[in-house]
Amino acid sequence: MGKIRSELTRREFLSSAAAVGGSLFCGTALMNPVESFAQSAGDRPPIPTFEVTYYAGYPEMIEFWRGATKDFKEIGLELKHTPLESPIAVHKMVNEHNFGTIGEIWWGPSPERLEPNFYLEEMLHSSKAMLRGRNYGHYINPEYDKVVDAEKAEMNLEKRKELVWKAQEIAAQDHPVWWLYFAPIINGYNAKDWEGVVPMTGNGIGGPFAPWTYLKVKSRTGKKIMRACYFTDITTLNPFTAHLSPNQQLLRTIYDPFARITPEMKVMPWAAESWKIVNNVTIDITLRKGMKFHDGKPVTVEDAKFSVDYPKQWQIPLFRHAIDVIQSVEIKGENILRFNLVKPYAPFFAETLTWLVILPAGEWKEVPQKYGLKNPIEWENRPCIGSGPFKFSRWRKGEELYLKANKEHFMAPWIDDLIWLAIPSIDGAMGALEKEEIDIIGSRLTPDQADSLKKHPHIKVDVSPSHGLHEARPDIRKKPFDDREFRRALHHIMNKKTMDSFYGGMGVIPSNTPLIKLLAPWHNPNIPMVEFNMAKARQILRDAGYTWDRNGRLCFKA
């Protein structure tokens, strides 16, 4: 009886002490939160269940959050899973900023994203926290914004590098995003029938992000039609509403951008034959001569000017990062278009000129009035007329996008037709490649899937390092994610090795920055990894004033 009475007295003491000063126990060295009864009665409610939104079709995401659920539970938090098809998930996160409490996105390795400003400004600047902006977690830090504004205006390479590094340091201290994994790009193709595939740094050989293969590939057996597949179909033919990056890139084979990224990560003139820097805020581009739209009409400098003015006039959200830096454009000669910038903008060539596409002014200038629409983003855009290396032929939604080669293009493809098939199942895609029903898989394969394909003598597998990035991002508008220490603690329970194991160690676990080492000189090598460490996470929470109730649930701090 004496021993029992002693235990009850201890509990009574803990309870009464918590009522008058529970913080006395916040710094306890206890490793199990269930043992920490510092919760004061009624004034520190348990943190509610977090809703996590991610892509239903990505097995690595499913596996990661399955493991994360156990780790969150161990630290006293509960997760509710909301897996959605990727177009819906992206819409909920980026367009609506309505994704529960945590969202995971895989940022595709679009070539223009090799420019550091995409990650620094588009993903984290406060100006991108509006609806349809990529700062969907609403990270707001004026000091960070100031450094990013300075880096994108700095034309001196070394000075700009210092600012890019500084921006990474500030964000790393704030933990607004948990950078999870740089996934490799693994593709398979029929090497018996095709040669000349072009590996593109960060993008592989076969996906929508790697157009060079489809411009350069040649048949070994006389085939004229190449059949590629991707796990998802496009959702629109309108370049102003193509929020999914694969959709954007496929439309950039129909429409010519002013510049492109080469397989070696260099910016090259494209529809712009050349350019000249007049001064820090004035750039002249010379439009390539002899270009034609797919309906046979010539591409003029007036079309080029319209293509810049039009998205600026309508303030197209998807084009804001490209057009906001432009004060005006003016025609300076038969084929010369002058860009007058608001201020110096270092990413102009890699971001703006690779994003803006040449539109036929005659086709677009009466939209939306001609079709009774409120905004050009509502237009279906059929027929889809551009000037690019491939012409739109037909689109059977959910099945295929059929493109025909533009043999009059200055970079005319060797093939005649390119068919993009929507095959959501990787097993289905692999079976089709094995049976030679398709020629190349543009979807990313896992190492196990690649090993399975290698057993077939006609199939070759290509592995490319990539800046394609998995991230998990909390909604900072919601408590307790507005607390930097809470975000920092949770970063330590993100087991990134789950992703690494899934990919057989072929990718890269990031340090606390979205810039991969591949992006030298922009990657800041001084930013450390955030280790998976449950004990450290608990200690950070204790030090910040968080406590656990008797059921082991983590509670809000006072």
N, C-alpha and C positions, 0 to 999 in steps of 0.2 A: 504493500500500500504506500509506503514511503516513497518508493521510486516513482510510482504513478503520480503522486501528489507533486513531486518535484517537477515532472514534465509539464503538468498543468500550470504550475506557477510560472514556468518559463514562457509558455504560450501567452498567458495573461499579460506577462511583462512586455512581450513583443507587441501584442495588440495595443496595449495602452501607450507604449512608446511611439508606435506608428501614428496613433491618433494625435499626438502632440508634436511629433517631430520625426516623421518617417524618414526624412533625409539623412538621419544619423546612420542609417543602414545602407544607403545607396552605394557607398564605397566598399562594401564588404567584399572579401576575396572569394566568396562562394562561387563555384563554377557553374552550378546548376540553378537556373532561375526559379525552379520550383521550390528550392530551399530558401529563397530570399523573400521573406514576408514583410517587406518594407512598405507595402501598399497601405496607405491610410484609408480608413473606411469612408467610402463614398465620394472622395474628392479627386480620385485619379482613376477614371474609368478605363477599362481595357481597350486597347486599340482595336477597332473593328476589322473584320476580314477584308483583305485586299483583293480586288478583282484584277486579274492579269489577262490581258488580251494579246494574242499572238496568232501566227499563221497555222491553220489546221493542216495544211499539206506539207509542212516541213518537219520531218521526223526528228531532226536535231533539236528543234524548239520543244517538241513534245517531250523528248527525253530530258532536256535541260530542266524544264519546269516540273517534271515528275520528281527529279532529284531535289530541286529547289524547295518544293513543297515540304519535304522532310526536314530540310535545313531551317526553313522559316519556322516550322512547328517546334523544332528544338529550341529556338530562341524565343518562342512564345508568341508567334504570329501565325495567322491562318491565311491561306490563299484559296481563292475561287478562280477556276480556269474558265476562260472564254475563248476557245479556239475558233477562228473565223477564216473563211477563204481569203487569200491574201488581198484581192481587190477590196473586199469589204473591210478587212482589218485596216488597211492603209487609209481608206476613206474615213473610218471612225477616228483614227489617230490624227492624220495630217489634215484632213478637210474639216472635220467637226471638232477635233480636240475633245472627244467624248469617248474615252476608252476604259473607264473604270479608274483604277489607281496606278497601274503599271502597264506599259505597253512594250512589246518587243517588235522591232522592225529589222529586216535584213536590207541594208542599203546596197542596192546593186552596184556593181563596179563600172558605172558609166564612165567613158573615157574622160569627159570634162571634169569628173570628180577627182582627178589626179591633181587638180589645182587646189592648194590648201584652203583657199577662201571658202570653198564649198562647205567644208567641215566647220570652219571657224565662224563664218557668218550665217550661212543658211541653216545650220543646225543648232546654233547656240546664241546668236545675237538677239537682243530683245525686240528688234524690229521685225523679226520673223516669228513672233509669238502670236500673230493674228491668225484667224481661221484661214486654213489652207497653207499656213506657214509651217516649215519643218521644225521649228522650235515648239513642238506640241506639248512639251513638258513645262513650258513657261518659265524658263531660266532667265532671270533678270539680274544683271550685275553691271552697273554703270562703268565701273573700272574696266571690266572685260570689254564692254562695248567700245570704250575709248581706244583701247589697244588695237582692237580689230579694225576700227575705222582708220586708224593710223597705218596699219600694215597694208591694207588694200590701196592706200593712197601713196605708198612709198615705192618709187620707181627704182631706187638703188637696191640691188639684190642683197648685199650684205646687211644693210640697214633693215630691209624688210624681213630677212631671216631672223634677226634679233627680236623683232616685234612678233613674228609668228611663234617663236619659241616662248615669248612672254605670255601670249594669249593662252597657249597650252598650259603653262604653269598656273595661271589664275583659275582656269576651268578645272584643272586637276585638284586644286585645293577645295573647290566647291562641290565636286561629285554630283553634278546635275544629271549625268548619264552614267550608266554602268556599261562600259565598253566590254563586250564579251569575247568576240572571236573574229579574226580575219579568215574566212573560209577559202580553201583552195578552189580553183575552177578545174573540174575534171570532165572532159568530154570524150566521146567515142565516135568514130566514123568508119565508113567503108573504104579502107585503103586499097582494096582490090580494084574498085571502079574510079577512085578519085585521087588526084595528087595536087600539091600546091596549096594545101591549107596553110593559113598564116597565123601562128601563135601571136596573140596580142598581150603584152604585159598587163596583168591584172584582169584579163577578160577571157582567156582561153582561145579556142578556135571556132566554136560553133554557135555561141549564143547570140542574141540580138545585139549585145555589146561589142561583138567582134565582127564588124562588117567586112573586114579585109579578106577573110576567107571566101566570101561570096563574090567578091570582085576578082579574085585571083585564081580560084580553084579551076582545075581543068579535068576533063574526063579522060580516063585511061582506055575506056571501052566504047567511046562514041556517044555516051549519054548526053542529052542536052537539057534535061530537067533535073534539078536537084531538089530533093525532098528533105527538109529539115523539120525538127520538132522542138517544141518547148512545152513546159508543163502547164502554161496558161495561155489563153488567147488574148489578143488585144481587146480593149473595151471601147475604143473610139478611133475614128479616122480624123478627128479634129486635133491638130497639134496643140491647141490652146487648152485642151482638157485631158491630155494624156499624162495623168499623174503617176502611173506606174512606169518605172524607168525602162522595162523591156518594150512597152508600147511606144515610149518616146523614141527609142533607138530605131525601132522598125520604121517609124514614120520618117526618120532621117535618112532612110534609103530611098524614100519616095520624094522627099523634099531635100534640096541642097542647103546645108548651112554655109555660112561665110567661111568657116574654117573647120578643120577636123584634127583629131589627135591621131598620130601615127602609131604603128605597133611598138615603136621605141619610146613612146610617151612624149613626143615632140608635137608642138602645134604647127600645122602646115596650112597654107592658104588653100582654099577649096573653090567655092563660088567666087571668092575674092582671089584673083590671080596673084596679087601682091598687095603690100601695104607700106605706108610711109608714116613715121612719127614726125609730125610737123613741130609739135611741142608737147609738153606733159598732158595737155587737155585737148589736143587736136590730132586726129589720125585720119589720113586719107587712104581709102582702099580703092583699088582698081578692079572693077568687075571683070570677070573672065569673058572674053568675046566668044560669040558663036553659040552660046547656050540657048536651048529651046525648052519651053514647057512641053509636057506630054501631049498637048493638043496641037502642037506645031507652031504656036506663037513664040516669037523671040522673047528672051528674058532681057529686060531693059533696066537701065539705071533707075528709071521711075518705079519699076517693080521693086527694086532693092530698097529704095527710099520708103515706099509704101509699107514694106515688110517690117520696117523699124517703127514707123509712125503709128501703124495700126494697133499693135499690142500696147503701145504707149498711150494712145488715145483712149483705149478701153481699159487700161490698167489691168491687164490680164494677170491674175495672181501667179500663175505658173511661170510667167516671164518677168516678174518684177525684178529678180536679181540681175537680169540681163539689161533691162531697159531703164531702171532707176538711175543708173550712172550716166545716162545720155541726156544732155541738155537739148540737143537738136541734131538733125542731119540735113545736109544740103548738097545739091548736085553741083559739082565744080567742073564738070566736063562731060564729054560723051559717055565715058565709062567710069567716072570718078565720083565717089560718094565720100563726103567729109563728115566725120563724126566729131561733134563738139561735146566734150564731156563736162559734167557738172564740176568735177574735180579730178585730179589724177587718180587713175584706177589701174593698178598693176595687173589684176586678173582679166583685163579687157579681152585679150586675145584668146586665152584659154577658157574663159567662161562666157563672155558676151558673144563673141563671134562664132563659137561652136554651138551656141544655143539658138541664136536667131536663124530662121530659115527663110528662103526666098519664096514668097507667095505670089501667085498671079493676081495683080491688082484688079484686073477686070472681073475676076471671079469673086473676090472677097469684098470689094469696096461697097457693094450694095447690101452686104450682110450686116446687120440683121433685118433691115427694112424690107428687103425683097421677099423674105420668108416669114414676115410677121413675128419676129423674135425680139426679145428685149436685149440680148447680148450675143456676140459671136460665139461664146462658149456653148450656146444652145444648139448650134448648127450641126447637123449630122455629117456635113461635108462629103456628099456624094454627088457627082463623081469626085474622087480625090485626085486633083491635078497638081503635080509638082514638076520639078525639072531634074530630079535625081537619077541615079543609075538604074533604078527599077521603077517600072510603071505599075500603078494599081490596076489589077484586072478584076478581081472579085473578092468578096469577104463573106464567107458563110460562118456566121457567128457561132462560136463554140466548136468550130470544126477546122477551118483553114483560111489562111490569107494567101491569095494567089497573086504573085508578082511576075511581071514580064521584064526582061532585060531591055534597057534603053540603049540600043546599039549606037545611037548618035551622041551619047554622053562622052565627055573627055576622059572618063575612067570607066569605059564600057565593060561590063562583065563578060567573061568567056562563055558562061552558060546562057541558055535562052530563057529559061523560066526558073523561078524559085518559089517553092511552095512551103509555107510555114504551117505545120499541122499542130493543133492543140491536143496534146496527149498528156492529161493530168497525171496518169500513173507512170512512174518510172519503170515499173516492171513491164507495162505495156510498150513503152518506148524501146526498152531493151529487146523485147521479143520482136518488135518490128525491125530493129537493126539487125538482129541475128538472122531474120528471114529475108533480109535485103529489101524490105518494103519501104524503108526510109534509108537515107544516106548518112545522116549525121544527127547526133543528139545534142541539142543546144542547152538542154537542162543540165544542171550540175549533178554529177554522179557522186556517190559515196565510194570510198576505197573498196569496199566489198563488192559493190556493183561493178566497178572497173575491173576487178580481178575476175569476175564472172565473164565479162565480155572478152577479156584477153584469151580465153580458151578457144575462141573462134578465129581461125586463121585469116579471115578477110577483114577483121576489125582491129583497128589501132586505137590506143588510148593516149590522150594528151593531158598532162598535168601542168597547170600554170599557177604561180603565186598570184594573190589577188588582194586588192584593197576593198573587196566586197565585205561589208562589216555587219555583224550582229550586234545590236545594242538592246539594252533594257532601260526604260526611262520612266521615272515616276512623275506624276502630276504634282508639281511643286506648289500649286495653288491649294492643295489639300493637306491638312495636318495629318501626321507629323512630318510630311516630306518637305515642309517649308524650313525645317531645321537641318542645317548642313551636317551636324554631327550624327543625326539619325541616318541621313543618306550615306555618310561615310561608313557608319557601322554596317549598314546593309550591303555595302559594296564588298565587305569582307566575308559575307556569306554567299556570294555569287561564285559557285564552283566552276570556273571557266575550263577546268580540266575535263569536265563532262563533254563539252564541245570538242576539245582536243582529242579525246578518246574516240568520239564518234567519227572524226575525220582521220583517225590513225596517225595523228601527229603531223599531218601534211600541211596544216595551216599555221597560223601564228596567233599566240595568245598576246593580246595588246597590253602595253603598259597603259597608264591612265590618260590616254590620248587617242583620238580617232585617226591620227596620222600614222600610218604604218611605216616601218623603216624603209620600205621600198620607195617612199616619197622623200628621199634625201634631195636637197638639204633641209627640207621643211620639218621633218620629224625631229622632235626634241629628245635627244638621247638621255637627258638628265632626269626625266620623269620616271619614277620607279613603277614596278608592277604593284597591283593591289592584291596581296596574298589572300588565299582562302584561309580564314582563321576565325573559328567560332568564338574562341576565348577572347580574342582581341575585340571582336564585335561586341561581346557582352560588356567588356570593360569600358569601351567607348560609350555605350549606352548608360552604364552606371555613372560614369564621370559626368555625363550630360544631364543627369537627374532623372533618368527613367527607372522604373521599378517594375516588379512582377507581383501579381496577386497570388493567392494561395493555390490557384489552379495552374499556375505557371504561365498565365497570359501576360504579355508585355503591356504595360499601362502608359498612358500619356504622362508626361512629366508635369509638375506643378507650374 
